[in-house]
Structure formats: C-alpha cells, structure tokens
Amino acid sequence: MTFEVHAQGSVHTFDCFECAITKMAPICEHCGCRIIGHGVEADRRWFCCAHCARQEGISAAVDHVASTA
C-alpha cells in the first residue's frame, strides 16, 4: 500500500512515513535532526526550533508558549 506526496511540482511515492520523512524533511542546520512539524526558517536556513536558530546567531527566533501569569 503506497501513498503519494505532491510537493514543488513533483510527485513522490512512498510505502511508509519513515521513508517520506527521510527523503523530504529538511534537516536542522544546527543539530542535524529531521524537521517534522513547523520548524523555524530564518535567513533562508532551516532549524528544528528557536533554540537551534539562536545558537546559529538568529537572535530574533523565539518559541511561543502559553503563559500562566
């Protein structure tokens, strides 16, 4: 059983999510993990989170969390 992913004008066929992620998910430019989810794009570079972006000098990157105050 396969599924297709249509992205940037191409069609990719996979038989599992792991293969799709390995082929298509961007890689964090700081820690090297696959970015599954939103990630952070700054200066045409991709990061898995604001922490990694800040470690690479993107000081404006912040994570948004609900405040209890």
Beta strands, then each sheet from edge to edge (+ up, - down):
strand 1: 3-7
strand 2: 10-14
strand 3: 40-42
strand 4: 45-47
sheet 1: 1+ 2-
sheet 2: 3+ 4-
end
